[in-house]
Amino acid sequence: MAIAEQTTLASEQAERGRASAPEQRICVAGAGRAVDAGGSGGAVDAGGPSTGLHRWTATALALLGLAMVPWVIVLHTGLPATAVASRWAWTWTGLDSLEALALFSTGMLLRRRNGRTALAAMVSSTLLVVDAWFDTMTAAPGSDFTIAVAMAVCAELPLAAVCATLAVRASPHPGS
């Protein structure tokens, strides 16, 4: 079974008045979408019907999401109220490093008007929300908690909202 199918669209480029270099689109089998391999990173609707693999994957992911609900209840009722983490500094520097990388990537992709901006922006948004959550949930009572809430409300969550909005606006819209 072929994973990807490549077709040359030089004639379409010539009709649109673009450069004469051949452009390629890659259609991932079963996904029903073509991805522009010419560097823009944008997805193009291939117009194909939903395949069995697509439906199976969608169903499996939805069921896995539902299966997480009992697991969350087990964790909430079974975990201790406090715990000692031996790699606490690495945990936070790792998360903040990932945030920095995601924000930098989003900025660079946006500057280049790259089609992958939406993905990087959504990753940035997600990491910022996770950071706000864990900052507030793990902060010690008193000034640490106050600072964590202030950072979440004044910096992390507004920036997450900006990144989420950017992700929606930068994502490809079918039919447009």
N, C-alpha and C positions, 0 to 999 in steps of 0.2 A: 504494500500500500504506500503510495507516495505521500510524504508529509507536506510538501509544498510544490506548487505548480508555478512556473515563471513564464510570463509572456512579454514580448517586446511591444511597446506602444509608441514607436517612433512616428508612425503616421498621425496619431492623435496629437503628438507634440507639434508636428509641423502644422497641423490645422489650427492649433491654438497660438501659433507664432512663437513658440518657445524654442530653446536651443535644440540643435539637431542631435545631441547625444541621446542614445536610447534610454528610455525610462523603464523601470521594471516594477511590476506589482506582484506581490506574493500572496497567493490565496492558500490559507492553511486549511487543509482538508477537514471538513466537518464543522468548521467554525462559521462558515457563511459570510466571512468578511475578508477583504483583501487589504493588505498592508503595503503602503507605498514604500518601496525600497530605494527610492531616489533621494532619501535624506530628510524628507519633511517629517517622517514618523507618524503621519496622520493615517487614520484608518478609513477605508472606503467601503461602503456597503456593496457587497457582491451581488445582492439581490436574490440569493439562493434560498430555497426553503430550509427550514430548521431540520437538521439531521437527527438520526437516532442517537448518535454520540453526544450531540449538543443537548438534547432533551435529557439523556441519562445523566450527564454531568450536572446540569441545572438541578435535577431532582436530588441527586446525591448530595450536592452542596446544601440545598435547603434542608434536607433531612439531618445532615450533620449539624447544622445550626440549631435545629430543634432538639437534637440529642444533647447539646451542650447545656440546656436548661436544667436537667436533673443534676448534672455535674457541678454546675454553679451552686446549686442548693447544698450539695454534699460539701463543697469547699467552704461555703459560708457558715455552715453549722459545725464543721469538723476542724477547721484551722484554729490554732491558738490565737489569742488576742494580740500577743507580741511574739516576736521572733528575732534572733540574732543572725545577721548576715555577715559572713566572713569577707565578702568581696563588695562591700557597700560602696566604696569609692569608685570601683570599676563599673558598678551598675549605673551610677549616675553619670559618670563621665562618658560611658558608652552611649547612653540614651541622648545626652546632650550633643555628643559628636555626630550621632546619626541625624539629629535635628539640624545641626549646622550644615552637614553634607546635603541634606534634602533641600534646605532653604537656598543654599548656594546653587545647587543643580537647577532648582526652579527658576532662580534669577537668570542664570546663564541660558537656559532653554528659552525662557520668555524673551530675553534680549535678542536671541537668534530667530525668534518666531517659529520655533520648532514644534512640531505636532505632539511631541512627548511632554510638553509643558503641563498638560492636564494631569498626567500620571504623577509627575514630580510634585505638583501642587497638592494633590490629594494625599500623597505620602507625607508631605510636610504638615498638612492640616491634621492628619491622624496622629503623627508623632507629638505635635504640640498639645493636642487634647489628652493624650496618654501622659505626657509630662505634667500637665496641670492636675490631672487626677491623682497621680502618684505623689506629686509634691504635697498636695493638700491631705491626702490620706495617710502619709507617713510622717508628716510634720509633728513635732512635739507640741503639746499645748502651750499657749502663751504667745510670745513674740514670733517664734518659728512658724506657728500656724497662721498668724496674722500676715506675716511676710509671704507665705505660700499662697494665701487667698488673694492678697494684693497682686502678686505676680500673675496668678491665673486670670484674675478679672481685668487687669490693666494691660497685660502683655500677651500671655500665651493664648487665651481664648479669642481675643480680637484678631490676633495674627492668624489663628487657625480659621476663623471665619473668612478673613481676606483670602487665604489660600484655597479654601473650599469654594468660594465664589469664583476665583480665578480658574479652578479646575472645571467647574461647570461651564463657564464661558469659553474656556479654551478647548473643551472637548468637541469632537466632531459631531455634527447634528445631521442625522439621516435626512436626505431629501433636500439639503440646502447646498 
